Amino acid sequence: MAVTTKTFEVALDNDRAAVAFGLRLAVVDYIRGQFRRKLDSAEDAGVDKTTAMQRFSLTYAGAARGYRLARAIPASLIQWAGYVEYNATVEWFPKAKTGTVGSFDKECVSTLPSNVALIKLGGISFAGVVDGALPSDIIEVRVGAEDGKYIATIVAGRPDDGSSLEVPTPTEPEHEPA
């Protein structure tokens, strides 16, 4: 079965959530750009992609320890940003547009009667109506801003060529008790 996507419009419940989501989009886009630069420079230097991802992830973890803004962005969104940039050159991988955040947690999507879908990403809730049922093999959930609207994308399935999803998991260093 191929990797498929299902897209539908969603809405936020208030203006405060729209501001918070806009800030998350900006930070995640910045982080994606940083991951992309690290991956490109690693490739030019002959360093493997996973090592480049780990190095930047540790740098971000250090920034999160020292600065509130970095700490305010959920780690799952940072991991997702690394994931989409890591897999951006894979042919079967659905490319993530700029102005998009996502999660691997399929539990962040709930369906209600009449095909109403509720999505919660990093504490921000969205609601929308899906055309038909959601797939059962969800691997990723994305929400982005396009032309003043919020668009949810559900990514499901497996690649036809039998390859697996490459998910480099950034690890935070162990902390000793103070």
QUITA-V193496 format. One line per field, one symbol per residue. ss: DSSP state (a for helix, b for strand, c for the rest). phi: phi as a letter, one per 30 degrees, with the letter a starting at -180 (. if undefined). psi: psi as a letter, one per 40 degrees, with the letter a starting at -180 (. if undefined). A space follows every 50 residues. Layout:
# QUITA-V193496
ss = ???
phi = ???
psi = ???
This chain:
# QUITA-V193496
ss = cccbbbbbbbbbccaaaaaaaaaaaaaaaaaaaaaaaaaaaaaaacccaa aaaaaaaaaaaaaaaacaaaaaccaaaaaaaaaaaacccccccccccccb bbbccaaabbbbaaabbbbbbccbbbbbbccccccccbbbbbbbbbccbb bbbbbbcccccccccccccccccccccc
phi = .ddbbbcadbbcdadddddddeddeddddddeddedddddddddcicddd dddddddddddddddcbdeddddeedddddedddddcecddddddcddib baacddddcbcceihdccbbchiccbbaccdiddddcdcabbbbcbhicc ccbccbjbdddidcdcbdcdcdddcddd
psi = hihiihhiiiiieiddddddddddddddddddddddddddddddeeiidd dddddddddddddddehddddehhddddddddddddedehdehhhhiifi iaieheeehiiiiffhhhhhhfehhiiihhhaiiiefheihihihhfeih hihhhiaiideeiihhghhhhiihhii.
